[in-house]
């Protein structure tokens, strides 16, 4: 009859050891999860700061490009005899609309740029998503006017060739 008695002690000891191991595993997993969240938040914060710097650079380029292309386009309209045309009026309306959009994008960016270090993980995700949406809008404006500037350069080259100007 002593056999069942010592096996119950072995079972009790292994149960206690298993419980301690389970509790320790849960604590370690919890600490690991907390650390992982901190690392993910740091990674997201770094990604957001990188995107903010890239966006700022593109915004500056676009703000410098718009007046340059507007002057270029006016000169091309003048050189091609379209100074009073409907095409020029459409250009001016589109340019004004895009200039206003650029100002809205710039103001929105300046508001979103604040408090990058104090945001929670969800707040950082939201800011990154907002920044990506703004960048998409800014990219389309930049590409539109960059392409227009290249078209103006081609038109100027054709005019020079036509008049035999070197």
C-alpha positions in Angstrom: 0.0 0.0 0.0 3.0 2.3 0.2 3.2 2.4 -3.6 0.2 4.7 -4.2 1.4 7.0 -1.5 4.8 7.8 -3.0 3.4 8.2 -6.5 0.9 10.8 -5.2 3.9 12.8 -3.9 5.7 12.5 -7.2 2.5 13.7 -9.0 2.1 16.6 -6.6 5.8 17.7 -7.0 5.6 17.5 -10.8 2.3 19.4 -10.7 3.9 22.1 -8.6 7.0 22.3 -10.9 4.7 22.4 -13.9 2.6 25.2 -12.4 5.7 27.2 -11.6 7.1 26.7 -15.1 3.7 27.7 -16.6 3.5 30.9 -14.5 7.1 31.7 -15.2 6.4 31.2 -19.0 3.4 33.5 -18.8 5.4 36.2 -17.1 8.3 35.9 -19.6 5.8 36.0 -22.5 4.1 39.0 -21.1 7.4 40.9 -20.7 8.5 39.8 -24.1 5.2 41.0 -25.6 5.6 44.4 -23.9 9.2 44.7 -25.2 8.1 43.7 -28.7 5.4 46.4 -28.7 8.0 49.0 -27.6 10.3 47.9 -30.4 7.5 48.0 -32.9 6.5 51.4 -31.8 10.1 52.6 -32.1 10.4 51.1 -35.5 7.2 52.7 -36.6 8.4 56.0 -35.1 11.6 55.8 -37.1 9.7 54.9 -40.3 7.4 57.8 -39.7 10.3 60.2 -39.2 12.0 59.0 -42.3 8.8 59.5 -44.3 8.3 62.9 -42.7 11.8 64.0 -43.9 11.1 62.6 -47.4 7.8 64.3 -47.5 9.3 67.6 -46.4 11.9 67.4 -49.1 9.2 66.7 -51.8 7.1 69.5 -50.5 9.9 72.0 -50.7 10.7 70.8 -54.3 7.1 71.1 -55.3 6.8 74.6 -53.7 9.8 75.7 -55.7 8.7 74.0 -58.9 5.2 75.6 -59.1 6.2 79.2 -59.6 9.0 78.1 -62.0 6.6 76.1 -64.2 4.0 78.8 -64.1 6.5 81.4 -65.5 7.7 78.8 -68.0 4.2 78.0 -69.2 3.3 81.7 -69.6 6.4 82.2 -71.7 5.5 79.2 -73.9 2.0 80.4 -74.3 3.3 83.8 -75.3 5.8 82.3 -77.7 3.2 80.0 -79.4 0.6 82.8 -79.7 -1.7 81.2 -77.1 -1.5 84.0 -74.5 -5.2 84.8 -74.7 -6.4 81.3 -75.4 -8.8 79.1 -73.5 -5.9 76.7 -72.9 -4.1 79.4 -70.9 -7.2 80.1 -68.9 -7.6 76.4 -68.1 -4.0 76.3 -67.1 -4.5 79.2 -64.8 -7.6 77.7 -63.2 -5.8 74.3 -62.7 -2.7 76.0 -61.4 -4.7 78.0 -58.9 -6.6 74.9 -57.7 -3.3 73.0 -57.4 -1.7 75.9 -55.5 -4.6 75.9 -53.1 -4.3 72.1 -52.7 -0.6 72.4 -52.1 -1.2 75.0 -49.3 -3.8 72.7 -47.7 -1.3 69.8 -47.9 1.4 71.9 -46.4 -0.8 73.0 -43.5 -2.1 69.5 -42.9 1.5 68.3 -42.9 2.6 70.9 -40.4 -0.2 69.8 -38.0 0.6 66.1 -38.4 4.3 66.6 -37.9 3.9 67.6 -34.3 4.2 65.2 -31.4 5.8 62.3 -33.2 7.6 61.1 -30.1 4.7 61.1 -27.7 2.2 59.3 -29.8 0.9 55.8 -29.0 1.4 52.9 -31.4 -2.1 53.4 -32.8 -1.5 57.1 -33.1 1.7 56.5 -35.0 -0.1 54.1 -37.4 -2.7 56.8 -38.0 -0.1 59.5 -38.6 1.8 57.2 -41.0 -1.4 56.5 -42.9 -2.3 60.1 -43.1 1.2 61.0 -44.3 1.0 58.4 -47.0 -2.3 59.8 -48.2 -0.8 63.3 -48.3 2.3 62.1 -50.1 0.1 60.5 -52.8 -1.7 63.8 -53.3 1.6 65.7 -53.3 3.2 63.2 -55.7 0.4 63.7 -58.2 0.9 67.5 -58.1 4.6 67.2 -58.4 4.4 64.8 -61.3 1.9 66.9 -63.2 4.0 70.0 -63.1 7.3 68.2 -63.6 5.8 66.7 -66.8 4.5 70.1 -67.8 8.0 71.6 -67.4 9.5 68.8 -69.6 6.8 69.6 -72.2 7.7 73.2 -72.1 11.4 72.4 -72.6 10.4 70.3 -75.7 8.3 73.2 -77.0 11.1 75.6 -76.4 13.5 73.3 -78.3 11.1 73.0 -81.2 10.8 76.8 -81.3 14.5 77.3 -81.3 14.9 74.7 -84.1 12.2 76.4 -86.1 13.9 79.8 -85.9 17.4 78.4 -86.2 18.5 79.5 -82.8 21.4 77.6 -81.3 
